Amino acid sequence: LLPSLPTLTVLVPLLSLAGLFYSASVEENFPQGCTSTSSLCFYSLLLPVTVPVYVFFHLWTWMGIKLFRHN
């Protein structure tokens, strides 16, 4: 069962923040170590950026389709 959208909206940033704090406390070269794709830090920084961008472009596409159909 998938959680609802409001639950995901709260849960994804909290999990990303937890991963970021974990990476900051565990990795010895924290800011520079985030460039490696094998690092957990990389994904804890990538996820909070990817989700809003995906939602924005998904809504942008949906709005474009709605405007195209009604004109």
Biopython code that builds the backbone (N, CA, C, O; Angstrom):
import numpy as np
from Bio.PDB.StructureBuilder import StructureBuilder

atoms = [
    (1, "LEU", "N", (0.839, -1.182, 0.000)),
    (1, "LEU", "CA", (0.000, 0.000, 0.000)),
    (1, "LEU", "C", (0.883, 1.243, 0.000)),
    (1, "LEU", "O", (1.806, 1.362, 0.805)),
    (2, "LEU", "N", (0.591, 2.160, -0.904)),
    (2, "LEU", "CA", (1.358, 3.396, -0.982)),
    (2, "LEU", "C", (0.818, 4.432, -0.005)),
    (2, "LEU", "O", (-0.396, 4.562, 0.153)),
    (3, "PRO", "N", (1.716, 5.177, 0.657)),
    (3, "PRO", "CA", (1.234, 6.257, 1.521)),
    (3, "PRO", "C", (0.645, 7.397, 0.695)),
    (3, "PRO", "O", (0.917, 7.511, -0.500)),
    (4, "SER", "N", (-0.147, 8.221, 1.323)),
    (4, "SER", "CA", (-0.792, 9.319, 0.612)),
    (4, "SER", "C", (0.232, 10.401, 0.268)),
    (4, "SER", "O", (1.348, 10.405, 0.787)),
    (5, "LEU", "N", (-0.166, 11.316, -0.614)),
    (5, "LEU", "CA", (0.732, 12.384, -1.065)),
    (5, "LEU", "C", (1.160, 13.304, 0.076)),
    (5, "LEU", "O", (2.343, 13.634, 0.159)),
    (6, "PRO", "N", (0.246, 13.739, 0.967)),
    (6, "PRO", "CA", (0.724, 14.580, 2.081)),
    (6, "PRO", "C", (1.722, 13.860, 2.986)),
    (6, "PRO", "O", (2.653, 14.475, 3.506)),
    (7, "THR", "N", (1.524, 12.561, 3.170)),
    (7, "THR", "CA", (2.471, 11.793, 3.981)),
    (7, "THR", "C", (3.828, 11.734, 3.295)),
    (7, "THR", "O", (4.857, 11.903, 3.948)),
    (8, "LEU", "N", (3.843, 11.498, 1.995)),
    (8, "LEU", "CA", (5.101, 11.468, 1.253)),
    (8, "LEU", "C", (5.769, 12.835, 1.231)),
    (8, "LEU", "O", (6.996, 12.930, 1.277)),
    (9, "THR", "N", (4.963, 13.899, 1.160)),
    (9, "THR", "CA", (5.506, 15.253, 1.130)),
    (9, "THR", "C", (6.270, 15.565, 2.418)),
    (9, "THR", "O", (7.242, 16.320, 2.402)),
    (10, "VAL", "N", (5.835, 14.993, 3.506)),
    (10, "VAL", "CA", (6.528, 15.193, 4.782)),
    (10, "VAL", "C", (7.631, 14.159, 4.967)),
    (10, "VAL", "O", (8.701, 14.482, 5.483)),
    (11, "LEU", "N", (7.385, 12.933, 4.558)),
    (11, "LEU", "CA", (8.303, 11.835, 4.831)),
    (11, "LEU", "C", (9.593, 11.907, 4.004)),
    (11, "LEU", "O", (10.673, 11.652, 4.536)),
    (12, "VAL", "N", (9.499, 12.245, 2.729)),
    (12, "VAL", "CA", (10.681, 12.273, 1.862)),
    (12, "VAL", "C", (11.708, 13.313, 2.326)),
    (12, "VAL", "O", (12.886, 12.973, 2.435)),
    (13, "PRO", "N", (11.317, 14.569, 2.605)),
    (13, "PRO", "CA", (12.333, 15.508, 3.105)),
    (13, "PRO", "C", (12.912, 15.109, 4.460)),
    (13, "PRO", "O", (14.097, 15.330, 4.712)),
    (14, "LEU", "N", (12.089, 14.525, 5.336)),
    (14, "LEU", "CA", (12.607, 14.108, 6.634)),
    (14, "LEU", "C", (13.626, 12.976, 6.493)),
    (14, "LEU", "O", (14.655, 12.980, 7.169)),
    (15, "LEU", "N", (13.344, 12.017, 5.624)),
    (15, "LEU", "CA", (14.304, 10.935, 5.382)),
    (15, "LEU", "C", (15.582, 11.458, 4.724)),
    (15, "LEU", "O", (16.682, 11.006, 5.040)),
    (16, "SER", "N", (15.427, 12.409, 3.812)),
    (16, "SER", "CA", (16.596, 13.000, 3.165)),
    (16, "SER", "C", (17.434, 13.772, 4.166)),
    (16, "SER", "O", (18.664, 13.715, 4.133)),
    (17, "LEU", "N", (16.770, 14.492, 5.053)),
    (17, "LEU", "CA", (17.488, 15.248, 6.074)),
    (17, "LEU", "C", (18.209, 14.311, 7.045)),
    (17, "LEU", "O", (19.329, 14.590, 7.474)),
    (18, "ALA", "N", (17.558, 13.202, 7.383)),
    (18, "ALA", "CA", (18.201, 12.216, 8.253)),
    (18, "ALA", "C", (19.432, 11.624, 7.563)),
    (18, "ALA", "O", (20.473, 11.448, 8.196)),
    (19, "GLY", "N", (19.317, 11.318, 6.270)),
    (19, "GLY", "CA", (20.464, 10.810, 5.514)),
    (19, "GLY", "C", (21.576, 11.827, 5.410)),
    (19, "GLY", "O", (22.753, 11.471, 5.466)),
    (20, "LEU", "N", (21.217, 13.093, 5.258)),
    (20, "LEU", "CA", (22.216, 14.153, 5.180)),
    (20, "LEU", "C", (22.957, 14.303, 6.506)),
    (20, "LEU", "O", (24.182, 14.424, 6.521)),
    (21, "PHE", "N", (22.220, 14.296, 7.619)),
    (21, "PHE", "CA", (22.862, 14.393, 8.930)),
    (21, "PHE", "C", (23.727, 13.160, 9.208)),
    (21, "PHE", "O", (24.802, 13.271, 9.798)),
    (22, "TYR", "N", (23.255, 11.996, 8.782)),
    (22, "TYR", "CA", (24.046, 10.776, 8.935)),
    (22, "TYR", "C", (25.349, 10.881, 8.143)),
    (22, "TYR", "O", (26.419, 10.533, 8.642)),
    (23, "SER", "N", (25.245, 11.362, 6.905)),
    (23, "SER", "CA", (26.439, 11.508, 6.078)),
    (23, "SER", "C", (27.392, 12.536, 6.667)),
    (23, "SER", "O", (28.609, 12.352, 6.637)),
    (24, "ALA", "N", (26.838, 13.621, 7.202)),
    (24, "ALA", "CA", (27.689, 14.667, 7.771)),
    (24, "ALA", "C", (28.420, 14.167, 9.013)),
    (24, "ALA", "O", (29.539, 14.598, 9.292)),
    (25, "SER", "N", (27.797, 13.270, 9.752)),
    (25, "SER", "CA", (28.450, 12.784, 10.968)),
    (25, "SER", "C", (29.390, 11.615, 10.701)),
    (25, "SER", "O", (30.345, 11.422, 11.454)),
    (26, "VAL", "N", (29.151, 10.827, 9.653)),
    (26, "VAL", "CA", (29.957, 9.627, 9.408)),
    (26, "VAL", "C", (31.127, 9.899, 8.466)),
    (26, "VAL", "O", (32.246, 9.460, 8.733)),
    (27, "GLU", "N", (30.888, 10.612, 7.375)),
    (27, "GLU", "CA", (31.949, 10.800, 6.375)),
    (27, "GLU", "C", (32.950, 11.841, 6.849)),
    (27, "GLU", "O", (32.578, 12.903, 7.349)),
    (28, "GLU", "N", (34.236, 11.516, 6.682)),
    (28, "GLU", "CA", (35.273, 12.428, 7.181)),
    (28, "GLU", "C", (35.480, 13.637, 6.268)),
    (28, "GLU", "O", (35.804, 14.721, 6.752)),
    (29, "ASN", "N", (35.302, 13.471, 4.978)),
    (29, "ASN", "CA", (35.422, 14.614, 4.052)),
    (29, "ASN", "C", (34.031, 14.920, 3.493)),
    (29, "ASN", "O", (33.747, 14.668, 2.322)),
    (30, "PHE", "N", (33.171, 15.469, 4.358)),
    (30, "PHE", "CA", (31.743, 15.576, 4.042)),
    (30, "PHE", "C", (31.432, 16.398, 2.789)),
    (30, "PHE", "O", (30.826, 15.843, 1.873)),
    (31, "PRO", "N", (31.799, 17.673, 2.681)),
    (31, "PRO", "CA", (31.346, 18.399, 1.479)),
    (31, "PRO", "C", (31.975, 17.878, 0.196)),
    (31, "PRO", "O", (31.301, 17.816, -0.833)),
    (32, "GLN", "N", (33.252, 17.501, 0.230)),
    (32, "GLN", "CA", (33.917, 17.032, -0.982)),
    (32, "GLN", "C", (33.538, 15.594, -1.314)),
    (32, "GLN", "O", (33.580, 15.203, -2.480)),
    (33, "GLY", "N", (33.168, 14.801, -0.314)),
    (33, "GLY", "CA", (32.812, 13.404, -0.541)),
    (33, "GLY", "C", (31.454, 13.215, -1.172)),
    (33, "GLY", "O", (31.105, 12.104, -1.570)),
    (34, "CYS", "N", (30.672, 14.295, -1.273)),
    (34, "CYS", "CA", (29.323, 14.194, -1.821)),
    (34, "CYS", "C", (29.306, 14.102, -3.336)),
    (34, "CYS", "O", (28.235, 13.950, -3.925)),
    (35, "THR", "N", (30.458, 14.189, -3.984)),
    (35, "THR", "CA", (30.483, 14.149, -5.445)),
    (35, "THR", "C", (30.528, 12.732, -5.991)),
    (35, "THR", "O", (30.274, 12.525, -7.178)),
    (36, "SER", "N", (30.843, 11.759, -5.161)),
    (36, "SER", "CA", (30.911, 10.375, -5.615)),
    (36, "SER", "C", (29.512, 9.761, -5.614)),
    (36, "SER", "O", (28.789, 9.860, -4.624)),
    (37, "THR", "N", (29.137, 9.134, -6.716)),
    (37, "THR", "CA", (27.789, 8.550, -6.814)),
    (37, "THR", "C", (27.630, 7.302, -5.962)),
    (37, "THR", "O", (26.507, 6.837, -5.771)),
    (38, "SER", "N", (28.722, 6.746, -5.444)),
    (38, "SER", "CA", (28.609, 5.587, -4.563)),
    (38, "SER", "C", (28.374, 6.001, -3.113)),
    (38, "SER", "O", (28.192, 5.149, -2.244)),
    (39, "SER", "N", (28.377, 7.302, -2.853)),
    (39, "SER", "CA", (28.229, 7.804, -1.493)),
    (39, "SER", "C", (26.757, 8.019, -1.151)),
    (39, "SER", "O", (25.972, 8.462, -1.989)),
    (40, "LEU", "N", (26.398, 7.702, 0.080)),
    (40, "LEU", "CA", (25.042, 7.969, 0.565)),
    (40, "LEU", "C", (24.769, 9.465, 0.611)),
    (40, "LEU", "O", (23.635, 9.905, 0.418)),
    (41, "CYS", "N", (25.807, 10.238, 0.865)),
    (41, "CYS", "CA", (25.687, 11.697, 0.940)),
    (41, "CYS", "C", (25.195, 12.264, -0.386)),
    (41, "CYS", "O", (24.379, 13.186, -0.404)),
    (42, "PHE", "N", (25.685, 11.721, -1.490)),
    (42, "PHE", "CA", (25.282, 12.191, -2.819)),
    (42, "PHE", "C", (23.774, 12.068, -2.994)),
    (42, "PHE", "O", (23.121, 12.994, -3.475)),
    (43, "TYR", "N", (23.224, 10.924, -2.604)),
    (43, "TYR", "CA", (21.792, 10.697, -2.779)),
    (43, "TYR", "C", (20.964, 11.446, -1.750)),
    (43, "TYR", "O", (19.820, 11.804, -2.031)),
    (44, "SER", "N", (21.514, 11.695, -0.558)),
    (44, "SER", "CA", (20.771, 12.474, 0.426)),
    (44, "SER", "C", (20.697, 13.934, 0.017)),
    (44, "SER", "O", (19.810, 14.652, 0.480)),
    (45, "LEU", "N", (21.598, 14.394, -0.832)),
    (45, "LEU", "CA", (21.501, 15.745, -1.392)),
    (45, "LEU", "C", (20.685, 15.752, -2.683)),
    (45, "LEU", "O", (20.013, 16.739, -2.983)),
    (46, "LEU", "N", (20.735, 14.676, -3.438)),
    (46, "LEU", "CA", (20.042, 14.614, -4.722)),
    (46, "LEU", "C", (18.533, 14.472, -4.562)),
    (46, "LEU", "O", (17.774, 15.092, -5.307)),
    (47, "LEU", "N", (18.093, 13.670, -3.610)),
    (47, "LEU", "CA", (16.666, 13.400, -3.448)),
    (47, "LEU", "C", (15.829, 14.639, -3.145)),
    (47, "LEU", "O", (14.791, 14.822, -3.781)),
    (48, "PRO", "N", (16.229, 15.509, -2.196)),
    (48, "PRO", "CA", (15.389, 16.690, -1.949)),
    (48, "PRO", "C", (15.321, 17.642, -3.140)),
    (48, "PRO", "O", (14.374, 18.420, -3.258)),
    (49, "VAL", "N", (16.312, 17.585, -4.020)),
    (49, "VAL", "CA", (16.295, 18.450, -5.199)),
    (49, "VAL", "C", (15.449, 17.822, -6.309)),
    (49, "VAL", "O", (14.730, 18.530, -7.014)),
    (50, "THR", "N", (15.531, 16.518, -6.463)),
    (50, "THR", "CA", (14.861, 15.823, -7.551)),
    (50, "THR", "C", (13.346, 15.827, -7.405)),
    (50, "THR", "O", (12.632, 16.029, -8.388)),
    (51, "VAL", "N", (12.851, 15.607, -6.206)),
    (51, "VAL", "CA", (11.403, 15.494, -5.997)),
    (51, "VAL", "C", (10.657, 16.778, -6.362)),
    (51, "VAL", "O", (9.691, 16.695, -7.120)),
    (52, "PRO", "N", (11.047, 17.970, -5.868)),
    (52, "PRO", "CA", (10.313, 19.178, -6.272)),
    (52, "PRO", "C", (10.433, 19.483, -7.762)),
    (52, "PRO", "O", (9.481, 19.964, -8.378)),
    (53, "VAL", "N", (11.595, 19.206, -8.340)),
    (53, "VAL", "CA", (11.770, 19.445, -9.782)),
    (53, "VAL", "C", (10.850, 18.531, -10.581)),
    (53, "VAL", "O", (10.237, 18.967, -11.554)),
    (54, "TYR", "N", (10.750, 17.264, -10.177)),
    (54, "TYR", "CA", (9.856, 16.327, -10.857)),
    (54, "TYR", "C", (8.403, 16.784, -10.736)),
    (54, "TYR", "O", (7.661, 16.772, -11.718)),
    (55, "VAL", "N", (8.003, 17.181, -9.541)),
    (55, "VAL", "CA", (6.622, 17.630, -9.330)),
    (55, "VAL", "C", (6.338, 18.868, -10.165)),
    (55, "VAL", "O", (5.276, 18.963, -10.779)),
    (56, "PHE", "N", (7.267, 19.819, -10.200)),
    (56, "PHE", "CA", (7.073, 21.042, -10.990)),
    (56, "PHE", "C", (6.880, 20.711, -12.464)),
    (56, "PHE", "O", (5.929, 21.196, -13.078)),
    (57, "PHE", "N", (7.752, 19.904, -13.042)),
    (57, "PHE", "CA", (7.638, 19.611, -14.470)),
    (57, "PHE", "C", (6.442, 18.705, -14.777)),
    (57, "PHE", "O", (5.875, 18.782, -15.866)),
    (58, "HIS", "N", (6.060, 17.860, -13.838)),
    (58, "HIS", "CA", (4.867, 17.056, -14.031)),
    (58, "HIS", "C", (3.628, 17.950, -14.088)),
    (58, "HIS", "O", (2.773, 17.776, -14.957)),
    (59, "LEU", "N", (3.534, 18.902, -13.166)),
    (59, "LEU", "CA", (2.405, 19.840, -13.175)),
    (59, "LEU", "C", (2.451, 20.746, -14.397)),
    (59, "LEU", "O", (1.406, 21.075, -14.959)),
    (60, "TRP", "N", (3.644, 21.153, -14.816)),
    (60, "TRP", "CA", (3.810, 21.995, -16.006)),
    (60, "TRP", "C", (3.294, 21.252, -17.246)),
    (60, "TRP", "O", (2.597, 21.834, -18.076)),
    (61, "THR", "N", (3.635, 19.985, -17.363)),
    (61, "THR", "CA", (3.175, 19.178, -18.495)),
    (61, "THR", "C", (1.666, 18.993, -18.447)),
    (61, "THR", "O", (0.990, 19.105, -19.469)),
    (62, "TRP", "N", (1.142, 18.712, -17.269)),
    (62, "TRP", "CA", (-0.302, 18.533, -17.117)),
    (62, "TRP", "C", (-1.046, 19.817, -17.481)),
    (62, "TRP", "O", (-2.077, 19.768, -18.152)),
    (63, "MET", "N", (-0.531, 20.958, -17.044)),
    (63, "MET", "CA", (-1.162, 22.240, -17.364)),
    (63, "MET", "C", (-1.095, 22.515, -18.862)),
    (63, "MET", "O", (-2.050, 23.036, -19.438)),
    (64, "GLY", "N", (0.018, 22.171, -19.496)),
    (64, "GLY", "CA", (0.139, 22.357, -20.939)),
    (64, "GLY", "C", (-0.859, 21.501, -21.698)),
    (64, "GLY", "O", (-1.450, 21.955, -22.678)),
    (65, "ILE", "N", (-1.051, 20.268, -21.255)),
    (65, "ILE", "CA", (-2.027, 19.393, -21.907)),
    (65, "ILE", "C", (-3.441, 19.943, -21.722)),
    (65, "ILE", "O", (-4.236, 19.933, -22.661)),
    (66, "LYS", "N", (-3.760, 20.424, -20.516)),
    (66, "LYS", "CA", (-5.090, 20.985, -20.251)),
    (66, "LYS", "C", (-5.343, 22.219, -21.118)),
    (66, "LYS", "O", (-6.426, 22.366, -21.686)),
    (67, "LEU", "N", (-4.349, 23.107, -21.222)),
    (67, "LEU", "CA", (-4.516, 24.313, -22.030)),
    (67, "LEU", "C", (-4.631, 23.966, -23.505)),
    (67, "LEU", "O", (-5.407, 24.591, -24.228)),
    (68, "PHE", "N", (-3.869, 22.979, -23.962)),
    (68, "PHE", "CA", (-3.909, 22.589, -25.354)),
    (68, "PHE", "C", (-5.273, 22.005, -25.731)),
    (68, "PHE", "O", (-5.794, 22.280, -26.812)),
    (69, "ARG", "N", (-5.844, 21.202, -24.839)),
    (69, "ARG", "CA", (-7.134, 20.581, -25.142)),
    (69, "ARG", "C", (-8.282, 21.572, -25.142)),
    (69, "ARG", "O", (-9.234, 21.413, -25.905)),
    (70, "HIS", "N", (-8.209, 22.597, -24.295)),
    (70, "HIS", "CA", (-9.342, 23.515, -24.149)),
    (70, "HIS", "C", (-9.253, 24.723, -25.063)),
    (70, "HIS", "O", (-10.155, 25.561, -25.030)),
    (71, "ASN", "N", (-8.217, 24.858, -25.873)),
    (71, "ASN", "CA", (-8.142, 25.996, -26.798)),
    (71, "ASN", "C", (-8.290, 25.551, -28.235)),
    (71, "ASN", "O", (-8.251, 26.380, -29.144)),
]
sb = StructureBuilder()
sb.init_structure("model")
sb.init_model(0)
sb.init_chain("A")
sb.init_seg("    ")
for serial, (resi, resn, name, xyz) in enumerate(atoms, 1):
    if name == "N":
        sb.init_residue(resn, " ", resi, " ")
    sb.init_atom(name, np.array(xyz, "f"), 0.0, 1.0, " ", f" {name:<3s}", serial, name[0])
structure = sb.get_structure()
